[in-house]
Amino acid sequence: MKKIFVYGGNKVNGDVKISGSKNSSLSIIISSLLSNEDILIKNIPNIKDINVLLKILKLLGSKINFINSNLYINNKNINKNIIPLYLSKLIRSSINIIPSILLRFGEVKISFPGGCNFCKRPIDLHIKVFKDFNIKIINLNKKYIELKMFKKITNKKIYIKKISVGVTLNAIFLSVLSYGKFIINNVSTEPEVIDTINFLNTIGANINIINNTLIIYGVKKLYGGVYKVLSDRIETGTFLLSCVLNKGSLYCLNTNNKYLTKIIDVLKISGANIKTGNDYIYISMYKKHKPVTFSSNVYPEFPTDLQPIFTNLNIINNNKISYITENIFFNRFSHVNELINMGANIKILSNFKILCTGVNNIFGKTIYAKDLRCSMSLILAGTYAIGQSVIIDKGDYIDRGYENIFYKLKSIGINILYFNYF
């Protein structure tokens, strides 16, 4: 558990280096299980979710060396096909380990995946895709799932009922080393999925994407290689917003700007001055920002992971009204009541929409983080609130997705400190 103390009122100034993408890193590391050769993956963030995943892979038999954002991995000695509850329950992406273990051993037993509980996140879409690939569900209960592959996977054409990153990844992982041609329709084209595809193609896969359809030709084996993970667009958006909320100027370094269009659009509407280079973004804000009505949706629209964080954009605005619509997850508003406790005027209109009416100020309170993005939302609220805010992060959620976050925030002028309690 963490207690995070934030003192509002400081301007933002300086530069911050953006870490590698959390979600890309997780899926690329998992996809490396499909190869038995030496692989070096660069730009991996040292965060809780990554370290949990590496524990799982070491347990399965992977040889791993993680030094200074460089991950050296070799999976030729994988010798287990059971992933225990105490690890798989900690990260959502553990469900994406299933295909590579099935392809190695023909069967797998895994506890239900974990991650943030900001809404109900069933695995029914994953189950459907497994069945589409003729994989049998041997056992499915509240604690674990057991699957078995009775024959080799060959030519498939499938349709994913609802666009999903995790389900798309499982379909890819089941196809790349199987025999024939695989057509997968209605896939996710989030940057992190594309990054994973690029990695797999680098080590020998044959994956093609046309709009939201994947055409995959199975190959006999995947090789070794070197690959650099793209930078984290959610972290980039978080730091850009910190400048808008607290005024000042900021350089975000090591960015992938082609994936940030909608984020930059929202910030420009708020009044921010933004300039972009090949791998950096400069933002400055010295006037009152405007509220922005926006909606989250699948890429290339505004990312759902920034919706709770960008709610802060619409709080201090002198009775001006704005709306935020969440189109991905049911009731992803765990941050709202905590912001209301600080003095924000927000009404939840439905499980997918909130109404924000601007107030003159919010005030430091003791508030409670319920998940990763909620935690970051409350930290940013504390940066412009009057007085001291204390964020109780019982699950250490902030460590799951932000590398060196307290150091980075301090380096740009935010007055923040934390204490760990065990």
TORKE-676241 format. One record per residue (C-alpha): residue in three letters; y, z, x. Coordinates in nm, 4 decimals, padded with zeros to 6 digits, m for minus. Last residue first. Layout:
BEGIN
   r        Y        Z        X
 ALA        Y        Z        X
...
end
This chain:
BEGIN
   r        Y        Z        X
 PHE m00.3247  00.4184  00.3435
 TYR  00.0543  00.3984  00.3216
 ASN  00.2457  00.1307  00.5109
 PHE  00.6223  00.1649  00.5436
 TYR  00.8841 m00.1057  00.5046
 LEU  01.2288 m00.2100  00.6167
 ILE  01.4983 m00.4453  00.4904
 ASN  01.8672 m00.5184  00.5531
 ILE  01.8758 m00.9000  00.5379
 GLY  02.0787 m01.0601  00.8191
 ILE  01.8864 m01.3729  00.9204
 SER  01.6639 m01.1957  01.1751
 LYS  01.5908 m00.9131  00.9305
 LEU  01.4344 m01.1592  00.6861
 LYS  01.2202 m01.3138  00.9608
 TYR  01.1007 m00.9783  01.0924
 PHE  01.0091 m00.8643  00.7422
 ILE  00.8244 m01.1878  00.6636
 ASN  00.6128 m01.2015  00.9781
 GLU  00.3844 m01.4531  00.8015
 TYR  00.4196 m01.4732  00.4249
 GLY  00.1282 m01.5343  00.1871
 ARG m00.1179 m01.2475  00.1642
 ASP  00.1023 m00.9953  00.3452
 ILE  00.3389 m00.9854  00.0451
 TYR  00.0544 m00.8731 m00.1779
 ASP m00.0014 m00.5460  00.0040
 GLY m00.1909 m00.4483 m00.3117
 LYS  00.0164 m00.1421 m00.3937
 ASP  00.3488 m00.3168 m00.3264
 ILE  00.6034 m00.0602 m00.4448
 ILE  00.9452 m00.2196 m00.4048
 VAL  01.2315  00.0240 m00.3451
 SER  01.5798 m00.1121 m00.4051
 GLN  01.8855  00.0486 m00.2488
 GLY  02.2413 m00.0134 m00.3637
 ILE  02.3931 m00.3018 m00.5581
 ALA  02.1426 m00.5846 m00.5940
 TYR  02.1797 m00.8967 m00.3788
 THR  01.8943 m00.8403 m00.1315
 GLY  01.6920 m00.6361 m00.3800
 ALA  01.6420 m00.9379 m00.6021
 LEU  01.5020 m01.1209 m00.2989
 ILE  01.2435 m00.8464 m00.2501
 LEU  01.1623 m00.8546 m00.6213
 SER  01.0884 m01.2281 m00.6197
 MET  00.8794 m01.1910 m00.3051
 SER  00.6592 m00.9285 m00.4695
 CYS  00.6284 m01.1346 m00.7886
 ARG  00.5133 m01.4255 m00.5726
 LEU  00.2303 m01.2198 m00.4212
 ASP  00.1200 m01.0186 m00.7242
 LYS  00.2151 m00.7174 m00.9384
 ALA  00.5057 m00.5804 m00.7337
 TYR  00.6518 m00.2621 m00.8778
 ILE  01.0148 m00.1505 m00.8984
 THR  01.2134  00.1517 m00.7839
 LYS  01.5722  00.0610 m00.8584
 GLY  01.8690 m00.1104 m00.6920
 PHE  02.1244 m00.2443 m00.9342
 ILE  02.2022 m00.5802 m01.0936
 ASN  02.5497 m00.7213 m01.1253
 ASN  02.7784 m00.9313 m01.3464
 VAL  02.5075 m01.0481 m01.5863
 GLY  02.3809 m01.3987 m01.6627
 THR  02.1663 m01.4667 m01.9673
 CYS  01.8146 m01.5854 m01.8826
 LEU  01.5747 m01.7160 m02.1462
 ILE  01.2038 m01.7321 m02.0612
 LYS  00.9288 m01.9828 m02.1377
 PHE  00.5514 m02.0224 m02.1040
 ASN  00.3948 m01.7218 m02.2726
 SER  00.6792 m01.7335 m02.5214
 LEU  01.0476 m01.6434 m02.5522
 ILE  01.0441 m01.3794 m02.2775
 LYS  01.4006 m01.2523 m02.2729
 ILE  01.5969 m01.1890 m01.9543
 ASN  01.9176 m00.9918 m01.9043
 ALA  01.8849 m00.8473 m01.5532
 GLY  01.9714 m00.4808 m01.5017
 MET  01.7262 m00.3643 m01.2357
 ASN  01.4676 m00.2720 m01.5007
 ILE  01.5077 m00.6257 m01.6368
 LEU  01.4057 m00.7548 m01.2945
 GLU  01.0910 m00.5403 m01.3118
 ASN  01.0199 m00.6645 m01.6634
 VAL  01.0457 m01.0263 m01.5457
 HIS  00.8313 m01.0172 m01.2315
 SER  00.4971 m01.0380 m01.4128
 PHE  00.6153 m01.3606 m01.5769
 ARG  00.3318 m01.6057 m01.5208
 ASN  00.2369 m01.5917 m01.8903
 PHE m00.0244 m01.8711 m01.8881
 PHE m00.0092 m02.0824 m01.5744
 ILE  00.0955 m02.4409 m01.5149
 ASN  00.3895 m02.5328 m01.7376
 GLU  00.6256 m02.2416 m01.6736
 THR  00.9625 m02.3042 m01.8398
 ILE  01.2860 m02.1430 m01.7213
 TYR  01.5938 m02.1434 m01.9412
 SER  01.9619 m02.0884 m01.8699
 ILE  02.2539 m01.9110 m02.0349
 LYS  02.5832 m01.8140 m01.8722
 ASN  02.6893 m01.4578 m01.9498
 ASN  02.8619 m01.4051 m01.6124
 ASN  02.6075 m01.5641 m01.3745
 ILE  02.4088 m01.3116 m01.1728
 ILE  02.0529 m01.3582 m01.3068
 ASN  01.9772 m01.7313 m01.3027
 LEU  01.8952 m01.7955 m00.9363
 ASN  01.6735 m01.4878 m00.9275
 THR  01.4248 m01.6728 m01.1489
 PHE  01.3758 m01.8840 m00.8364
 ILE  01.1150 m01.6381 m00.7054
 PRO  00.9053 m01.6311 m01.0204
 GLN  00.9097 m02.0146 m01.0420
 LEU  00.8447 m02.0720 m00.6720
 ASP  00.4647 m02.0654 m00.6974
 THR  00.4835 m02.2995 m00.9985
 PRO  00.6185 m02.5821 m00.7857
 PHE  00.9015 m02.8018 m00.9254
 GLU  00.7728 m03.1510 m01.0065
 PRO  00.6067 m03.3860 m00.7573
 TYR  00.3671 m03.2073 m00.7882
 VAL  00.2299 m03.0257 m01.0931
 ASN  00.4749 m02.8435 m01.3167
 SER  00.7521 m02.5874 m01.3129
 SER  01.0518 m02.6259 m01.5387
 PHE  01.4240 m02.5853 m01.4687
 THR  01.7501 m02.4627 m01.6206
 VAL  01.9876 m02.3868 m01.3355
 PRO  02.2437 m02.1085 m01.3124
 LYS  02.5485 m02.1845 m01.0966
 HIS  02.6199 m02.0285 m00.7590
 LYS  02.9338 m01.8373 m00.6791
 LYS  03.0895 m01.9708 m00.3608
 TYR  03.0066 m01.9639  00.0106
 MET  02.6710 m02.1432  00.0206
 SER  02.5277 m02.3238  00.3223
 ILE  02.1932 m02.4930  00.3790
 TYR  02.0579 m02.6769  00.6827
 ILE  01.7077 m02.8212  00.6600
 TYR  01.4852 m02.9056  00.9546
 ASP  01.2053 m03.1363  01.0653
 ASN  01.3481 m03.4882  01.0565
 GLY  01.6898 m03.3762  00.9400
 THR  01.8238 m03.2487  00.6088
 LYS  02.1657 m03.1365  00.4900
 ILE  02.2260 m02.9045  00.1974
 ASN  02.5445 m02.7648  00.0407
 ALA  02.4460 m02.5346 m00.2446
 GLY  02.6104 m02.5574 m00.5853
 SER  02.3307 m02.4506 m00.8203
 ILE  02.2609 m02.8190 m00.8868
 LYS  02.2035 m02.8584 m00.5123
 LEU  01.9492 m02.5761 m00.5181
 VAL  01.7554 m02.7368 m00.8036
 ASP  01.7509 m03.0759 m00.6287
 ILE  01.6370 m02.9185 m00.2999
 ILE  01.3333 m02.7683 m00.4704
 LYS  01.2601 m03.0967 m00.6476
 THR  01.2714 m03.2946 m00.3207
 LEU  01.0805 m03.0518 m00.0985
 TYR  00.7667 m03.2511 m00.0132
 LYS  00.9499 m03.5132  00.1932
 ASN  01.1224 m03.2318  00.3814
 ASN  00.8287 m03.1072  00.5851
 THR  00.9978 m02.8159  00.7667
 ASN  00.9702 m02.6800  01.1216
 LEU  01.3161 m02.5188  01.1129
 CYS  01.5140 m02.3726  00.8223
 TYR  01.8780 m02.3467  00.9302
 LEU  02.0898 m02.1024  00.7356
 SER  02.4448 m02.0504  00.6141
 GLY  02.6207 m01.7743  00.4219
 LYS  02.5882 m01.6570  00.0626
 ASN  02.3482 m01.3880 m00.0548
 LEU  02.1770 m01.5635 m00.3452
 VAL  02.2171 m01.9167 m00.2072
 CYS  02.0975 m01.8125  00.1384
 SER  01.7911 m01.6334  00.0039
 LEU  01.7138 m01.9473 m00.1985
 LEU  01.6710 m02.1543  00.1177
 PHE  01.4430 m01.8825  00.2544
 THR  01.2150 m01.8848 m00.0486
 GLY  01.2106 m02.2644 m00.0739
 THR  01.0865 m02.2915  00.2839
 GLU  00.8242 m02.0233  00.2238
 ILE  00.6995 m02.2209 m00.0755
 ARG  00.7071 m02.5483  00.1216
 ASP  00.4795 m02.4055  00.3924
 SER  00.4671 m02.6372  00.6903
 LEU  00.2010 m02.9053  00.7281
 VAL m00.1199 m02.8238  00.9159
 LYS m00.1642 m02.9815  01.2587
 TYR m00.4993 m03.1484  01.3370
 VAL m00.7285 m03.1828  01.6362
 GLY m01.0772 m03.3270  01.6200
 GLY m01.4489 m03.2850  01.5756
 TYR m01.6757 m03.5148  01.3802
 LEU m01.7967 m03.5607  01.0230
 LYS m02.1385 m03.6962  00.9395
 LYS m02.3322 m03.9545  00.7388
 VAL m02.0322 m04.0792  00.5384
 GLY m01.9736 m04.0899  00.1631
 TYR m01.7204 m04.3371  00.0309
 ILE m01.4497 m04.1611 m00.1675
 ILE m01.2156 m04.3170 m00.4217
 LEU m00.9712 m04.0594 m00.5523
 THR m00.7579 m04.1207 m00.8605
 ASN m00.4196 m03.9615 m00.9264
 ASN m00.2063 m04.2500 m00.7973
 ILE m00.4490 m04.4334 m00.5706
 ILE m00.6133 m04.2071 m00.3136
 ASN m00.8657 m04.3084 m00.0498
 ILE m01.1155 m04.0848  00.1281
 ASN m01.3451 m04.2084  00.4047
 ALA m01.4216 m03.9004  00.6156
 GLY m01.4338 m03.9157  00.9960
 ILE m01.2510 m03.6208  01.1487
 THR m00.9006 m03.7551  01.0804
 ASN m01.0050 m03.8537  00.7272
 LEU m01.0898 m03.4891  00.6609
 PHE m00.7510 m03.3766  00.7920
 ASN m00.5626 m03.6329  00.5849
 ILE m00.7542 m03.5254  00.2743
 THR m00.6636 m03.1629  00.3418
 ASP m00.2965 m03.2530  00.3798
 ILE m00.3115 m03.4542  00.0566
 VAL m00.4496 m03.1472 m00.1214
 GLU m00.1737 m02.9284  00.0261
 PRO  00.0910 m03.1817 m00.0771
 GLU m00.0237 m03.1515 m00.4407
 THR m00.1966 m03.4676 m00.5619
 SER m00.4333 m03.2955 m00.8039
 VAL m00.7018 m03.5218 m00.9427
 ASN m00.7135 m03.6956 m01.2808
 ASN m01.0021 m03.9255 m01.1848
 ILE m01.2714 m03.8925 m00.9196
 ILE m01.4534 m04.2086 m00.8137
 PHE m01.7410 m04.1527 m00.5724
 LYS m01.9185 m04.4293 m00.3838
 GLY m02.2494 m04.3870 m00.2090
 TYR m02.4418 m04.1058 m00.0416
 SER m02.2997 m03.7572  00.0057
 LEU m02.1051 m03.6247  00.3039
 VAL m01.7561 m03.6745  00.1570
 SER m01.8495 m03.6193 m00.2078
 LEU m01.9140 m03.2459 m00.2572
 PHE m01.6055 m03.1529 m00.0527
 ILE m01.3864 m03.3887 m00.2546
 ALA m01.5054 m03.2527 m00.5907
 ASN m01.4534 m02.8969 m00.4671
 LEU m01.1012 m02.9840 m00.3515
 THR m01.0100 m03.1347 m00.6886
 VAL m01.1383 m02.8215 m00.8630
 GLY m00.9247 m02.5983 m00.6422
 VAL m00.6071 m02.8017 m00.6864
 SER m00.6444 m02.8396 m01.0624
 ILE m00.5417 m03.1131 m01.3036
 LYS m00.7227 m03.0502 m01.6310
 LYS m01.0338 m03.2309 m01.7549
 ILE m01.1361 m03.3641 m01.4145
 TYR m01.2991 m03.7030 m01.4745
 ILE m01.6099 m03.8123 m01.2889
 LYS m01.7629 m04.1262 m01.1428
 LYS m02.0572 m04.0554 m00.9195
 ASN m02.2706 m04.2356 m00.6626
 THR m02.5301 m04.0049 m00.5029
 ILE m02.5827 m03.6306 m00.4570
 LYS m02.9130 m03.5371 m00.3000
 LYS m03.1637 m03.3544 m00.5166
 PHE m03.2330 m03.0006 m00.6382
 MET m02.8897 m02.8519 m00.5622
 LYS m02.8791 m02.4841 m00.6574
 LEU m02.6038 m02.2511 m00.7738
 GLU m02.5693 m01.8723 m00.8034
 ILE m02.2563 m01.7125 m00.9477
 TYR m02.1505 m01.3516 m00.9088
 LYS m02.0163 m01.0393 m01.0711
 LYS m01.9506 m01.1111 m01.4378
 ASN m02.2583 m01.3307 m01.4733
 LEU m02.3737 m01.6795 m01.3851
 ASN m02.7214 m01.7483 m01.2532
 ILE m02.9075 m02.0683 m01.1712
 ILE m02.6178 m02.3065 m01.2326
 LYS m02.7686 m02.6426 m01.1435
 ILE m02.5799 m02.9026 m00.9433
 ASN m02.5968 m03.2497 m01.0940
 PHE m02.2557 m03.3513 m00.9531
 ASP m02.1044 m03.3346 m01.3034
 LYS m02.2592 m02.9858 m01.3275
 PHE m02.0570 m02.8733 m01.0255
 VAL m01.7490 m03.0308 m01.1815
 LYS m01.8047 m02.8433 m01.5084
 ILE m01.8519 m02.5114 m01.3276
 HIS m01.5258 m02.5610 m01.1397
 LEU m01.3424 m02.6279 m01.4662
 ASP m01.4949 m02.3109 m01.6159
 ILE m01.3700 m02.0945 m01.3272
 PRO m01.1316 m01.8814 m01.5346
 ARG m00.7826 m01.7865 m01.4150
 LYS m00.6350 m01.5349 m01.6595
 CYS m00.2821 m01.4499 m01.5488
 PHE m00.0870 m01.2867 m01.2658
 ASN m00.4123 m01.1622 m01.1129
 CYS m00.3513 m01.2729 m00.7534
 GLY m00.6596 m01.3633 m00.5514
 GLY m01.0273 m01.3094 m00.6331
 PRO m01.3279 m01.5412 m00.6420
 PHE m01.6464 m01.4357 m00.8240
 SER m01.9271 m01.3353 m00.5930
 ILE m02.1174 m01.6101 m00.4191
 LYS m02.4781 m01.7256 m00.4075
 VAL m02.5544 m02.0651 m00.2597
 GLU m02.8298 m02.3255 m00.2737
 GLY m02.9273 m02.6532 m00.1113
 PHE m02.8875 m02.5086  00.2382
 ARG m02.6323 m02.7246  00.4177
 LEU m02.4870 m02.9287  00.1286
 LEU m02.4778 m02.6195 m00.0916
 ILE m02.2963 m02.4234  00.1803
 SER m02.0354 m02.6996  00.2144
 PRO m01.9866 m02.7225 m00.1635
 ILE m01.9535 m02.3436 m00.2320
 ILE m01.6777 m02.2610  00.0180
 ASN m01.4164 m02.3750 m00.2352
 ILE m01.4838 m02.0678 m00.4504
 SER m01.3515 m01.8505 m00.1661
 SER m01.0104 m02.0051 m00.2350
 ARG m00.9154 m01.7293 m00.4789
 ILE m00.9107 m01.4606 m00.2096
 LEU m00.9987 m01.0897 m00.2084
 LYS m01.2986 m01.0994 m00.4430
 SER m01.4855 m01.3157 m00.1910
 LEU m01.4769 m01.0391  00.0709
 TYR m01.6138 m00.7261 m00.0979
 LEU m01.8258 m00.9394 m00.3298
 PRO m02.0525 m01.0833 m00.0638
 ILE m02.0926 m01.4496  00.0353
 ILE m02.4570 m01.5607  00.0464
 ASN m02.5676 m01.8850  00.2134
 LYS m02.6187 m01.7702  00.5702
 ASN m02.6968 m01.9505  00.8954
 ILE m02.3843 m02.1399  01.0020
 ASN m02.4482 m02.2127  01.3716
 LYS m02.2874 m02.5582  01.3837
 ASN m01.9591 m02.4294  01.2422
 ASN m01.7195 m02.4560  01.5378
 ILE m01.3623 m02.3349  01.5075
 TYR m01.0531 m02.3097  01.7285
 LEU m00.7498 m02.1964  01.5295
 ASN m00.4056 m02.2266  01.6874
 SER m00.1297 m02.0178  01.5260
 ASN m00.0909 m01.8045  01.8424
 ILE m00.4643 m01.7523  01.9024
 PHE m00.7510 m01.7659  01.6504
 ASN m01.0967 m01.8134  01.8095
 ILE m01.3839 m01.8749  01.5707
 LYS m01.7590 m01.9422  01.5950
 SER m01.8888 m01.9778  01.2410
 GLY m02.2048 m01.7873  01.1417
 LEU m02.1678 m01.7052  00.7714
 LEU m02.0169 m01.3652  00.8551
 LYS m01.7721 m01.5387  01.0872
 LEU m01.6756 m01.7669  00.7981
 ILE m01.6141 m01.4742  00.5634
 LYS m01.4074 m01.2864  00.8221
 LEU m01.2054 m01.6042  00.8820
 LEU m01.1326 m01.6246  00.5091
 VAL m01.0068 m01.2655  00.5037
 ASN m00.7839 m01.3382  00.8044
 ILE m00.6370 m01.6432  00.6342
 ASP m00.5630 m01.4484  00.3156
 LYS m00.3947 m01.1670  00.5114
 ILE m00.1536 m01.3820  00.7081
 ASN m00.1375 m01.5248  01.0603
 PRO m00.0143 m01.8718  00.9665
 ILE m00.2104 m02.1753  01.0968
 ASN  00.0134 m02.4282  01.2772
 LYS m00.2715 m02.6002  01.4632
 ILE m00.6341 m02.6675  01.3695
 LEU m00.8693 m02.7290  01.6627
 ILE m01.2186 m02.8494  01.5768
 ASP m01.5404 m02.8446  01.7774
 GLU m01.8344 m03.0123  01.6034
 ASN m02.0659 m02.9116  01.3190
 SER m01.8463 m03.0536  01.0411
 LEU m01.8455 m02.9829  00.6655
 LEU m01.7354 m02.6247  00.7347
 SER m01.4031 m02.7758  00.8497
 SER m01.3237 m02.8152  00.4777
 ILE m01.2845 m02.4374  00.4508
 ILE m01.0294 m02.4333  00.7339
 ILE m00.8464 m02.7232  00.5694
 SER m00.8438 m02.5514  00.2284
 LEU m00.7074 m02.2208  00.3583
 SER m00.4542 m02.3802  00.5922
 SER m00.3179 m02.6094  00.3236
 ASN m00.2697 m02.3154  00.0863
 LYS m00.0925 m02.0933  00.3384
 SER  00.1250 m02.3747  00.4741
 GLY  00.2234 m02.3350  00.8378
 SER  00.5163 m02.1121  00.9196
 ILE  00.8852 m02.1909  00.8729
 LYS  01.1067 m02.1103  01.1703
 VAL  01.4218 m01.9260  01.0685
 ASP  01.7840 m01.9851  01.1635
 GLY  02.1063 m01.7899  01.1497
 ASN  02.3148 m01.6351  00.8716
 VAL  02.2581 m01.4624  00.5398
 LYS  02.5220 m01.2283  00.4030
 ASN  02.4439 m00.8635  00.3408
 GLY  02.5052 m00.6869  00.0090
 GLY  02.1780 m00.5297 m00.0936
 TYR  01.9622 m00.2711  00.0810
 VAL  01.5886 m00.3354  00.0608
 PHE  01.3197 m00.0712  00.1105
 ILE  00.9562 m00.1843  00.0897
 LYS  00.6891  00.0745  00.0229
 LYS  00.3539 m00.0745  00.1089
 MET  00.0000  00.0000  00.0000
end
